[in-house]
Amino acid sequence: MELTKRPRRLRRSEAVRSLVRETHLRVDDLICPLFVTEGEKTRAPIDDMPGQYRFSVDELVDECRELWDLGIPAINLFGYSTEKDDQATQSYDPQGLIQRAIRSLKAAVPELCVQTDVALDPYTHHGHDGLVVDGEVVNDETIEVLCKMALSHAEAGVDWVAPSDMMDGRVGGIRRALDAAGYKNVGILAYSAKYASCFYGPFRDALQSAPKKGDKKTYQMDPANGREALVEIALDIEEGADVVMVKPALAYLDVIAAARQAFDVPIAAYNVSGEYGMIVAAVERGWVQREQAVMEVLTGIKRAGADMILTYFAKEVAGYLRG
Ligand code: PBG
């Protein structure tokens, strides 16, 4: 055949393929989500997330030293709270679990970028991300609590707070609260386009935070909507978000790509617990090879346009990248 173009020429050897490779997953792209629990010397396995643990603060510090030594620049903390109430008071206790975890981490691994989830669901009986009044998740009252929570994390030394609640106006509220208290250098990683997804199931097992009644569809986004994600992201940028996030990642790669086109701020994607579970389960059945599956999925998320990825695979990927 006479062909002037033969794209296969650029695939003939690994050397050639490496020259033309467009996307590189790097250890610097990774943020490791971690669960924290009370107690000491505890690494409690999470049933629905094989290979993931709830760490007591001392163990968390050891784990984070290891992650830092592997080159992982950031972690994102979630608290496993057993003291729940209707006002989520534990969420902003200066001596609370997350606040103590932040202090210990900043003392032990000061350069690691410590990020914290800001939402009420692990701290409320009902499991919603906001306060519930007469069966409704109320917006403005919730923001007051979120601001207290973010401030308590800032006082403990957090680098970035990550509001994941999807209330309207919370990024602006938190930014103003932080600035007024002098925490101008604390960053905001906003869960801007967070969908009402079934893929958070294992995470809710990890924190025992599933909503007791109803679902999260009045605040998290409808999986059918793409343009609305751009509206949400634009608002969060206006309100002062430093980084915006799309979550989950895999069923929303088009949203990541559209956001990449539309905005110049850094974009994060969350490869969530159910996405982790799908690979872990398929590997267990012998249907896919683990390293290849993990690398392909995370490279795909980067190719779509994410600058950074929250993933439970962070530690093992750091290992793969070292070779
Ligand atoms: C809570 C929160 C959730 C996740 C991150 N923050 C769960 C939810 O919204 O119900 C999910 C993370 C994952 O599934 O890995 N605000």
Boltz pocket constraint, residues with backbone or C-beta under 6 A from the ligand:
constraints:
  - pocket:
      binder: B
      contacts: [[A, 117], [A, 118], [A, 119], [A, 120], [A, 121], [A, 129], [A, 164], [A, 165], [A, 199], [A, 200], [A, 201], [A, 202], [A, 203], [A, 204], [A, 209], [A, 216], [A, 271], [A, 272], [A, 273], [A, 274]]
      max_distance: 6.0
